[in-house]
Amino acid sequence: MAKRIKIGFLGGIGEIGKNMTFIEYGDDIIVVDAGLSFPNPEETPGIDYVIPDYTYLKNNAQRVRALFITHGHEDHIGAIPFFLKDVDVPVYGSPLALGLLNNKLGEAKIRSAKLRAVKDRETVNAGKFTVEFVRVTHSIAGSYALSITTPKGVIFMTGDFKIDHTPIDGNRTDLARISEIGSKGVLLLMMDSTNVERSGYSMSERNVYKALEFQFDQNRDKRIIVATFASNIHRVQQIIDCAVRHNRKIAFSGRSMIKIAEIAKQLGELSYEEEKVVDIEKINKIPYDRLCIISTGTQGEPMSALTRMSNDDFKKVTISNLDTVILSSSPIPGNERLIYNVINKLCQKGATVVYQALSEIHVSGHACKEELKLMFSLLRPKYFMPVHGEYRHLKMHKDLAVTMGIPEANIVIPELGNVIEADKSGLRKGNNVPAGSTMLDGSIMAENSEMLLRDRKLLGVDGFLIAIVSIEFDDDNQPIAPIIITRGINVNEAFSEELKDDITAELVRGTFNEMDLNGSKQFLRKMLAKKLQAKLKKRPMIIPIIMN
């Protein structure tokens, strides 16, 4: 049987974030993006990041030819340091994407990565694949779609994109090249689905400047703090330009903001005069009405600069009624509660807070319906798979494709772990590969993460009890008093003494002498659990420690 192209989905399908896709033909595999997602603290307590399960690629590392980056956002590059430790391949992307990645690799102590910067319309040969980088506009500079020539036809992956005719850096989406590719024939299109629910067109990034100008005019007598994504270089540039125009000094706040601004300036993606910038440690020397702080923390991240300011945990910035805080962003689904918690705290401290519901201080980096339609019209693909979105986005994108003339039989909505086989005769589902989420607890991959999360949720709800029991008797042949330690559960002194008395009674009876260590722990756990359930209607985690 003739070989088919295989497209495997390890992330970014039915979810926002941790994008990772591989394309395989014969002995050759290429990978597109390797991102992370930020977990919901309530669902994954103590977990810092979530990355794709790339077991299949790890097991086939000798066949992987290259990793291609569409752009430098965390949900597309955040997992690369982990991936490169297991799969040593060259990485291709824009100078900015690689600059941001190189910083992450340095933190991970990876010194030998093979990073290859590309330019607009540059092609890269990787095994039986030829990959062309086609410029698109997005909310970060250096964003590309990928036109992948395979032995069975062209696969076009838009990456995250919008069609901005007036981008800040003047680098428009390369519609001419996209049209040329479409005229030669596209076998399969995979397109960003994030904003398929929105009609019309996305607004240009330049619209934000007007809203910023208005806020700076309205708050001439206040210190202005603007929170935005550190990677949104064009937004940061507009904030800088607006601050300079209003004769304000600029201070970068937040580790990622400081680092990314430095990298972007070195690469020429960000432009400002050094004398206009003041170190965040020295802002007390600048009058409030002459300062603009550009900060991280748009999503209410617990350790971000803005969240720490709202908690009075940022030693150089004390929020008061002399501050106006502008959140130049929109909530990532699932982060709403965290964001509004920060907004409420800032308001309680007297600050004026401006966010998207009150002003057009943010525009999306993703294409709306009419832009998606234009991409369909230019590329005219035979087959289509919607990607990068939750299931409702993918379903709506499929429906939009049908209205654009693509037969429903030529459209597949993929799921995580699916491997879709493609050639000119059609799309069909092949054998699935392992896929899902790998939890990162700090910088360590959490093993048996389901059990880890279950235990943490249990601790968060019912707390824990430690019982330290010695089965040895003292010199007077009396049992040594047990020790009870509790956290997160309300056990008063009287009930604690009652539990100790019960354990002591079992020691006197010689109950533990008849059991091995595991049996003694199991008995103690069951006995205490029964007492706690009856008395407190709680089921805390019980940790018995038996000492001989």
LINMOZI-V406394 format. One record per residue. SS is DSSP state (~ for helix, > for strand, _ for the rest). PHI is phi in whole degrees, -180 to 180 (* if undefined). OMEGA is omega in degrees with one decimal (NA if undefined). Layout:
ss=SS phi=PHI omega=OMEGA
ss=SS phi=PHI omega=OMEGA
//
This chain:
ss=_ phi=* omega=-178.7
ss=_ phi=-65 omega=179.4
ss=_ phi=-69 omega=173.5
ss=_ phi=-119 omega=170.5
ss=> phi=-73 omega=177.5
ss=> phi=-116 omega=178.3
ss=> phi=-118 omega=-177.4
ss=> phi=-111 omega=-174.2
ss=> phi=-114 omega=-178.6
ss=> phi=-106 omega=178.8
ss=> phi=-176 omega=177.5
ss=_ phi=80 omega=179.7
ss=> phi=-119 omega=-175.8
ss=_ phi=72 omega=-177.4
ss=> phi=-161 omega=172.7
ss=_ phi=-105 omega=178.1
ss=_ phi=118 omega=-178.2
ss=_ phi=40 omega=-178.8
ss=_ phi=-70 omega=176.8
ss=> phi=-165 omega=-178.3
ss=> phi=-136 omega=172.0
ss=> phi=-124 omega=177.3
ss=> phi=-124 omega=-171.2
ss=> phi=-132 omega=172.2
ss=> phi=-147 omega=-178.4
ss=_ phi=60 omega=-178.0
ss=_ phi=-92 omega=-174.6
ss=> phi=-112 omega=176.2
ss=> phi=-132 omega=168.3
ss=> phi=-120 omega=-177.8
ss=> phi=-121 omega=176.6
ss=> phi=-116 omega=176.7
ss=_ phi=66 omega=174.8
ss=_ phi=-154 omega=-171.5
ss=_ phi=-108 omega=177.4
ss=> phi=-123 omega=171.1
ss=> phi=-132 omega=-180.0
ss=_ phi=-101 omega=-173.0
ss=_ phi=-75 omega=171.8
ss=_ phi=-79 omega=-175.8
ss=_ phi=-57 omega=-179.3
ss=_ phi=-73 omega=-178.3
ss=_ phi=-87 omega=-177.4
ss=_ phi=-133 omega=-176.8
ss=_ phi=-61 omega=176.7
ss=_ phi=83 omega=179.2
ss=_ phi=-89 omega=-175.8
ss=_ phi=-90 omega=-178.6
ss=> phi=-142 omega=174.4
ss=> phi=-126 omega=178.7
ss=> phi=-122 omega=180.0
ss=> phi=-67 omega=169.1
ss=_ phi=-82 omega=-177.6
ss=_ phi=-109 omega=-179.5
ss=~ phi=-53 omega=-178.0
ss=~ phi=-60 omega=-179.5
ss=~ phi=-71 omega=176.7
ss=~ phi=-62 omega=-179.8
ss=~ phi=-73 omega=-179.9
ss=_ phi=-120 omega=-173.8
ss=~ phi=-57 omega=-177.7
ss=~ phi=-69 omega=-179.7
ss=~ phi=-100 omega=-177.7
ss=> phi=-80 omega=-174.5
ss=> phi=-93 omega=-176.4
ss=> phi=-169 omega=172.3
ss=> phi=-117 omega=-179.1
ss=> phi=-113 omega=-178.5
ss=_ phi=-105 omega=176.6
ss=_ phi=-79 omega=177.5
ss=_ phi=-167 omega=-167.3
ss=_ phi=-96 omega=176.8
ss=_ phi=-75 omega=-176.8
ss=~ phi=-57 omega=-177.5
ss=~ phi=-75 omega=175.8
ss=~ phi=-124 omega=-179.9
ss=~ phi=-126 omega=-170.6
ss=_ phi=-63 omega=-178.3
ss=_ phi=-94 omega=-174.0
ss=~ phi=-61 omega=178.7
ss=~ phi=-57 omega=177.8
ss=~ phi=-72 omega=-178.2
ss=~ phi=-61 omega=-176.1
ss=~ phi=-69 omega=175.3
ss=~ phi=-69 omega=-178.8
ss=~ phi=-103 omega=-176.8
ss=_ phi=-133 omega=-174.9
ss=_ phi=-88 omega=-178.2
ss=_ phi=-136 omega=174.2
ss=> phi=-67 omega=-178.9
ss=> phi=-119 omega=-178.2
ss=> phi=-114 omega=177.7
ss=> phi=-176 omega=179.1
ss=_ phi=-69 omega=178.7
ss=~ phi=-55 omega=-179.6
ss=~ phi=-68 omega=179.0
ss=~ phi=-58 omega=179.9
ss=~ phi=-71 omega=176.3
ss=~ phi=-63 omega=177.6
ss=~ phi=-66 omega=179.0
ss=~ phi=-65 omega=-177.9
ss=~ phi=-61 omega=176.1
ss=~ phi=-63 omega=178.9
ss=~ phi=-67 omega=179.4
ss=~ phi=-65 omega=177.6
ss=~ phi=-62 omega=178.4
ss=~ phi=-64 omega=179.0
ss=_ phi=-87 omega=179.4
ss=_ phi=61 omega=173.9
ss=_ phi=-102 omega=-172.1
ss=_ phi=-106 omega=-170.0
ss=_ phi=-110 omega=-179.0
ss=_ phi=-65 omega=-179.6
ss=_ phi=-97 omega=-178.0
ss=> phi=-99 omega=-175.9
ss=> phi=-124 omega=179.5
ss=> phi=-77 omega=-179.1
ss=_ phi=-122 omega=177.6
ss=_ phi=-120 omega=178.5
ss=_ phi=-54 omega=176.6
ss=_ phi=68 omega=177.0
ss=_ phi=-71 omega=178.0
ss=> phi=-114 omega=180.0
ss=> phi=-130 omega=175.9
ss=> phi=-92 omega=179.4
ss=> phi=-141 omega=-175.0
ss=_ phi=62 omega=-179.4
ss=_ phi=-88 omega=-178.8
ss=> phi=-109 omega=169.3
ss=> phi=-121 omega=-173.2
ss=> phi=-112 omega=176.9
ss=> phi=-108 omega=178.4
ss=> phi=-92 omega=-176.8
ss=> phi=-114 omega=-173.7
ss=> phi=-63 omega=170.9
ss=_ phi=-133 omega=173.4
ss=> phi=-95 omega=-179.9
ss=_ phi=-156 omega=-179.6
ss=_ phi=-88 omega=173.3
ss=_ phi=-146 omega=177.8
ss=_ phi=-66 omega=176.0
ss=_ phi=69 omega=179.5
ss=_ phi=-99 omega=-177.2
ss=> phi=-135 omega=160.0
ss=> phi=-90 omega=-180.0
ss=> phi=-121 omega=172.5
ss=> phi=-104 omega=-170.6
ss=> phi=-109 omega=178.1
ss=> phi=-86 omega=-178.6
ss=> phi=-121 omega=177.4
ss=_ phi=-61 omega=-178.0
ss=_ phi=-109 omega=-179.2
ss=> phi=139 omega=-176.7
ss=> phi=-92 omega=170.9
ss=> phi=-107 omega=-179.0
ss=> phi=-113 omega=177.8
ss=> phi=-113 omega=-175.2
ss=_ phi=-72 omega=-167.5
ss=_ phi=62 omega=174.5
ss=_ phi=-77 omega=-176.7
ss=_ phi=-155 omega=165.1
ss=> phi=-144 omega=176.7
ss=_ phi=-115 omega=-178.0
ss=_ phi=-103 omega=-177.9
ss=_ phi=-81 omega=179.2
ss=_ phi=-131 omega=-179.0
ss=_ phi=-67 omega=-176.5
ss=_ phi=-61 omega=-176.9
ss=_ phi=-91 omega=178.6
ss=_ phi=79 omega=-178.5
ss=_ phi=-91 omega=-176.7
ss=_ phi=-79 omega=171.3
ss=_ phi=-57 omega=-174.4
ss=_ phi=-79 omega=-175.9
ss=~ phi=-65 omega=180.0
ss=~ phi=-63 omega=-179.9
ss=~ phi=-68 omega=177.8
ss=~ phi=-60 omega=178.6
ss=~ phi=-64 omega=177.9
ss=~ phi=-60 omega=179.9
ss=~ phi=-63 omega=179.0
ss=~ phi=-63 omega=-177.9
ss=~ phi=-69 omega=179.6
ss=~ phi=-88 omega=176.8
ss=_ phi=108 omega=178.1
ss=_ phi=-119 omega=179.3
ss=_ phi=-70 omega=-172.7
ss=> phi=-142 omega=175.2
ss=> phi=-113 omega=169.8
ss=> phi=-120 omega=-168.5
ss=> phi=-131 omega=177.0
ss=> phi=-54 omega=-176.3
ss=_ phi=-110 omega=-168.6
ss=_ phi=-53 omega=-173.7
ss=_ phi=-108 omega=-177.7
ss=_ phi=-64 omega=179.5
ss=_ phi=-75 omega=-175.7
ss=_ phi=-94 omega=178.9
ss=_ phi=-79 omega=175.9
ss=_ phi=75 omega=-175.9
ss=_ phi=-121 omega=172.3
ss=_ phi=-71 omega=179.1
ss=_ phi=-77 omega=176.5
ss=_ phi=-71 omega=176.6
ss=_ phi=-58 omega=-178.8
ss=_ phi=-65 omega=178.8
ss=~ phi=-62 omega=-178.1
ss=~ phi=-64 omega=-176.8
ss=~ phi=-60 omega=179.7
ss=~ phi=-62 omega=179.7
ss=~ phi=-67 omega=176.6
ss=~ phi=-64 omega=178.2
ss=~ phi=-56 omega=-179.9
ss=~ phi=-60 omega=-178.3
ss=~ phi=-68 omega=177.5
ss=~ phi=-65 omega=177.4
ss=~ phi=-65 omega=-176.1
ss=~ phi=-74 omega=-174.0
ss=_ phi=-124 omega=-176.7
ss=_ phi=-62 omega=-175.1
ss=_ phi=-97 omega=-176.5
ss=_ phi=-120 omega=168.0
ss=> phi=-75 omega=-178.5
ss=> phi=-113 omega=176.2
ss=> phi=-117 omega=179.9
ss=> phi=-114 omega=176.8
ss=> phi=-101 omega=178.1
ss=_ phi=-152 omega=175.7
ss=_ phi=-67 omega=-179.0
ss=_ phi=-60 omega=-177.0
ss=_ phi=-79 omega=-180.0
ss=_ phi=-82 omega=-173.5
ss=~ phi=-58 omega=-179.5
ss=~ phi=-64 omega=177.2
ss=~ phi=-66 omega=178.1
ss=~ phi=-60 omega=178.8
ss=~ phi=-61 omega=-179.4
ss=~ phi=-67 omega=177.7
ss=~ phi=-64 omega=177.6
ss=~ phi=-60 omega=-178.1
ss=~ phi=-60 omega=-179.0
ss=~ phi=-68 omega=179.7
ss=~ phi=-64 omega=179.9
ss=~ phi=-63 omega=179.8
ss=~ phi=-61 omega=-180.0
ss=_ phi=-97 omega=173.3
ss=_ phi=59 omega=177.6
ss=_ phi=-112 omega=169.9
ss=> phi=-77 omega=-178.3
ss=> phi=-116 omega=172.8
ss=> phi=-129 omega=175.6
ss=> phi=-88 omega=-177.1
ss=> phi=-130 omega=-176.6
ss=_ phi=106 omega=-173.5
ss=~ phi=-56 omega=-177.5
ss=~ phi=-69 omega=179.0
ss=~ phi=-64 omega=-179.4
ss=~ phi=-63 omega=-176.0
ss=~ phi=-70 omega=-177.4
ss=~ phi=-68 omega=176.6
ss=~ phi=-61 omega=178.7
ss=~ phi=-64 omega=179.8
ss=~ phi=-64 omega=-177.6
ss=~ phi=-64 omega=178.1
ss=~ phi=-67 omega=178.8
ss=~ phi=-62 omega=-178.9
ss=_ phi=-88 omega=179.8
ss=_ phi=79 omega=178.9
ss=_ phi=-87 omega=179.6
ss=_ phi=-131 omega=-174.2
ss=_ phi=-127 omega=173.8
ss=_ phi=-163 omega=178.0
ss=_ phi=-85 omega=-175.7
ss=~ phi=-57 omega=-176.9
ss=~ phi=-70 omega=177.7
ss=~ phi=-83 omega=-175.7
ss=> phi=-106 omega=177.2
ss=_ phi=-120 omega=177.8
ss=_ phi=-64 omega=-178.6
ss=~ phi=-58 omega=179.1
ss=~ phi=-72 omega=-174.4
ss=~ phi=-118 omega=-174.5
ss=~ phi=-71 omega=-179.4
ss=~ phi=-64 omega=178.3
ss=~ phi=-83 omega=-176.8
ss=_ phi=-104 omega=176.2
ss=_ phi=-58 omega=-177.9
ss=~ phi=-52 omega=-174.4
ss=~ phi=-80 omega=178.1
ss=~ phi=-119 omega=-174.1
ss=> phi=-131 omega=170.9
ss=> phi=-128 omega=176.9
ss=> phi=-99 omega=176.5
ss=> phi=-104 omega=-165.3
ss=> phi=-126 omega=167.4
ss=_ phi=-87 omega=173.6
ss=_ phi=117 omega=-177.1
ss=_ phi=-67 omega=-176.7
ss=_ phi=-108 omega=177.9
ss=_ phi=71 omega=-179.2
ss=_ phi=-58 omega=-171.5
ss=_ phi=-55 omega=-176.1
ss=_ phi=-101 omega=-178.5
ss=_ phi=-73 omega=-176.8
ss=~ phi=-60 omega=-176.2
ss=~ phi=-66 omega=178.5
ss=~ phi=-63 omega=178.3
ss=~ phi=-65 omega=175.0
ss=~ phi=-62 omega=-178.3
ss=~ phi=-67 omega=179.8
ss=_ phi=-98 omega=-175.3
ss=_ phi=57 omega=-176.8
ss=_ phi=-118 omega=-179.9
ss=_ phi=-125 omega=-164.4
ss=_ phi=-62 omega=-176.1
ss=_ phi=-92 omega=-176.7
ss=_ phi=-131 omega=174.0
ss=_ phi=-113 omega=-175.6
ss=_ phi=-77 omega=178.9
ss=_ phi=-151 omega=178.7
ss=_ phi=-73 omega=175.6
ss=_ phi=-92 omega=-177.4
ss=> phi=-115 omega=165.7
ss=> phi=-119 omega=-178.1
ss=> phi=-109 omega=-178.6
ss=> phi=-113 omega=175.3
ss=> phi=-97 omega=-177.8
ss=_ phi=-91 omega=-175.3
ss=_ phi=-169 omega=170.4
ss=_ phi=-126 omega=-177.1
ss=_ phi=-68 omega=167.0
ss=_ phi=-74 omega=-178.1
ss=_ phi=-50 omega=-178.9
ss=_ phi=102 omega=-177.2
ss=_ phi=-99 omega=-171.9
ss=~ phi=-57 omega=-176.6
ss=~ phi=-62 omega=179.6
ss=~ phi=-62 omega=-177.0
ss=~ phi=-66 omega=-177.5
ss=~ phi=-69 omega=173.9
ss=~ phi=-64 omega=177.2
ss=~ phi=-65 omega=179.7
ss=~ phi=-59 omega=-179.7
ss=~ phi=-61 omega=-179.5
ss=~ phi=-66 omega=177.9
ss=~ phi=-64 omega=179.2
ss=~ phi=-65 omega=179.0
ss=~ phi=-62 omega=179.9
ss=_ phi=-85 omega=175.6
ss=_ phi=99 omega=-177.9
ss=_ phi=-72 omega=168.0
ss=> phi=-87 omega=-177.2
ss=> phi=-117 omega=179.7
ss=> phi=-115 omega=179.2
ss=_ phi=-138 omega=-166.9
ss=_ phi=-59 omega=-179.5
ss=_ phi=-66 omega=-176.3
ss=_ phi=-108 omega=-174.8
ss=_ phi=-159 omega=178.9
ss=_ phi=-82 omega=-176.9
ss=_ phi=-99 omega=177.3
ss=_ phi=-149 omega=169.9
ss=_ phi=-126 omega=-177.2
ss=_ phi=-76 omega=175.0
ss=_ phi=-96 omega=-175.0
ss=_ phi=-116 omega=-175.9
ss=_ phi=-69 omega=172.7
ss=_ phi=-92 omega=-169.7
ss=~ phi=-54 omega=-175.3
ss=~ phi=-68 omega=176.4
ss=~ phi=-71 omega=176.1
ss=~ phi=-64 omega=177.8
ss=~ phi=-61 omega=179.3
ss=~ phi=-62 omega=179.6
ss=~ phi=-64 omega=175.1
ss=~ phi=-59 omega=-176.5
ss=~ phi=-66 omega=-178.3
ss=~ phi=-74 omega=-172.6
ss=~ phi=-93 omega=177.7
ss=_ phi=45 omega=-176.1
ss=_ phi=-72 omega=174.1
ss=_ phi=-76 omega=-179.0
ss=> phi=-125 omega=-177.0
ss=> phi=-142 omega=170.0
ss=> phi=-132 omega=176.1
ss=> phi=-74 omega=-179.4
ss=> phi=-138 omega=176.4
ss=_ phi=56 omega=177.6
ss=> phi=171 omega=173.0
ss=_ phi=-74 omega=-170.0
ss=~ phi=-59 omega=-178.5
ss=~ phi=-62 omega=177.1
ss=~ phi=-66 omega=-178.2
ss=~ phi=-64 omega=179.8
ss=~ phi=-65 omega=179.8
ss=~ phi=-66 omega=178.6
ss=~ phi=-68 omega=174.9
ss=~ phi=-60 omega=179.9
ss=~ phi=-62 omega=178.6
ss=~ phi=-65 omega=179.4
ss=~ phi=-61 omega=178.8
ss=~ phi=-63 omega=178.4
ss=~ phi=-66 omega=179.3
ss=_ phi=-91 omega=171.6
ss=_ phi=98 omega=177.4
ss=_ phi=-87 omega=-178.7
ss=_ phi=-59 omega=-179.1
ss=~ phi=-58 omega=179.4
ss=~ phi=-66 omega=-178.9
ss=~ phi=-98 omega=-177.2
ss=> phi=-123 omega=175.8
ss=_ phi=-127 omega=170.8
ss=_ phi=-93 omega=-176.7
ss=_ phi=-78 omega=174.1
ss=_ phi=-126 omega=179.0
ss=_ phi=-57 omega=-179.8
ss=_ phi=91 omega=177.9
ss=_ phi=-66 omega=166.7
ss=> phi=-118 omega=-178.6
ss=> phi=-99 omega=179.0
ss=> phi=-95 omega=-173.9
ss=> phi=-137 omega=164.9
ss=> phi=-158 omega=-174.5
ss=_ phi=-67 omega=179.6
ss=_ phi=-88 omega=176.7
ss=> phi=146 omega=175.1
ss=> phi=-108 omega=177.2
ss=> phi=-147 omega=-179.9
ss=> phi=-82 omega=175.4
ss=_ phi=-96 omega=178.8
ss=_ phi=-75 omega=178.3
ss=_ phi=-68 omega=174.3
ss=_ phi=-119 omega=177.2
ss=_ phi=-57 omega=179.5
ss=_ phi=-157 omega=-179.2
ss=_ phi=145 omega=-173.9
ss=> phi=-119 omega=171.2
ss=> phi=-109 omega=-176.4
ss=> phi=-85 omega=176.1
ss=> phi=-113 omega=177.5
ss=> phi=-99 omega=-166.6
ss=_ phi=72 omega=177.4
ss=_ phi=-107 omega=-176.7
ss=> phi=-103 omega=174.3
ss=> phi=-72 omega=-176.8
ss=_ phi=-79 omega=175.3
ss=_ phi=-84 omega=-177.8
ss=_ phi=50 omega=-172.9
ss=~ phi=-64 omega=178.9
ss=~ phi=-63 omega=178.4
ss=~ phi=-68 omega=179.3
ss=~ phi=-60 omega=-179.3
ss=~ phi=-68 omega=178.4
ss=~ phi=-60 omega=-180.0
ss=~ phi=-65 omega=-178.7
ss=~ phi=-68 omega=177.1
ss=~ phi=-65 omega=177.8
ss=~ phi=-61 omega=178.7
ss=~ phi=-62 omega=-178.3
ss=~ phi=-67 omega=-176.5
ss=~ phi=-91 omega=-170.5
ss=~ phi=-116 omega=178.8
ss=_ phi=72 omega=179.3
ss=> phi=-146 omega=177.8
ss=> phi=-132 omega=175.4
ss=> phi=-109 omega=175.9
ss=> phi=-114 omega=179.2
ss=> phi=-103 omega=-172.6
ss=> phi=-128 omega=173.7
ss=> phi=-102 omega=179.5
ss=_ phi=-92 omega=173.0
ss=_ phi=-84 omega=176.9
ss=> phi=-101 omega=-178.8
ss=_ phi=-80 omega=-176.1
ss=_ phi=-65 omega=177.7
ss=_ phi=-93 omega=179.5
ss=_ phi=61 omega=176.3
ss=_ phi=-111 omega=178.9
ss=> phi=-64 omega=177.2
ss=_ phi=-77 omega=-175.4
ss=_ phi=-60 omega=176.3
ss=_ phi=-66 omega=176.1
ss=> phi=-117 omega=177.9
ss=> phi=-115 omega=177.0
ss=> phi=-123 omega=-179.9
ss=> phi=-128 omega=172.4
ss=> phi=-142 omega=175.8
ss=_ phi=75 omega=178.0
ss=_ phi=-143 omega=-173.1
ss=_ phi=-90 omega=177.0
ss=_ phi=-111 omega=-179.1
ss=_ phi=-77 omega=-173.8
ss=~ phi=-64 omega=-177.8
ss=~ phi=-65 omega=-179.4
ss=~ phi=-70 omega=177.1
ss=~ phi=-61 omega=178.3
ss=~ phi=-66 omega=177.9
ss=~ phi=-63 omega=178.6
ss=~ phi=-63 omega=179.2
ss=~ phi=-63 omega=-179.9
ss=~ phi=-64 omega=179.6
ss=~ phi=-64 omega=179.2
ss=~ phi=-65 omega=-179.7
ss=~ phi=-62 omega=179.4
ss=~ phi=-61 omega=178.7
ss=~ phi=-69 omega=176.8
ss=~ phi=-64 omega=-179.4
ss=~ phi=-63 omega=179.3
ss=~ phi=-69 omega=-178.0
ss=_ phi=81 omega=-177.1
ss=~ phi=-55 omega=-173.7
ss=~ phi=-76 omega=179.8
ss=~ phi=-68 omega=-177.0
ss=~ phi=-90 omega=-174.0
ss=_ phi=-124 omega=169.9
ss=_ phi=-81 omega=-175.3
ss=~ phi=-60 omega=-178.8
ss=~ phi=-64 omega=178.8
ss=~ phi=-64 omega=178.9
ss=~ phi=-63 omega=179.3
ss=~ phi=-64 omega=-179.1
ss=~ phi=-64 omega=178.2
ss=~ phi=-61 omega=-178.2
ss=~ phi=-63 omega=179.9
ss=~ phi=-61 omega=-178.7
ss=~ phi=-66 omega=-178.9
ss=~ phi=-62 omega=-179.0
ss=~ phi=-69 omega=179.4
ss=~ phi=-61 omega=180.0
ss=~ phi=-64 omega=179.4
ss=~ phi=-64 omega=-178.7
ss=~ phi=-66 omega=179.2
ss=~ phi=-65 omega=-178.5
ss=~ phi=-68 omega=-174.4
ss=~ phi=-85 omega=-171.0
ss=~ phi=-111 omega=-174.4
ss=_ phi=58 omega=179.4
ss=_ phi=-128 omega=177.0
ss=_ phi=-126 omega=-179.7
ss=_ phi=-70 omega=172.0
ss=> phi=-71 omega=-178.3
ss=> phi=-112 omega=-178.1
ss=> phi=-117 omega=177.9
ss=> phi=-85 omega=175.5
ss=> phi=-121 omega=-178.0
ss=> phi=-101 omega=-179.7
ss=> phi=-116 omega=177.8
ss=_ phi=-85 omega=NA
//
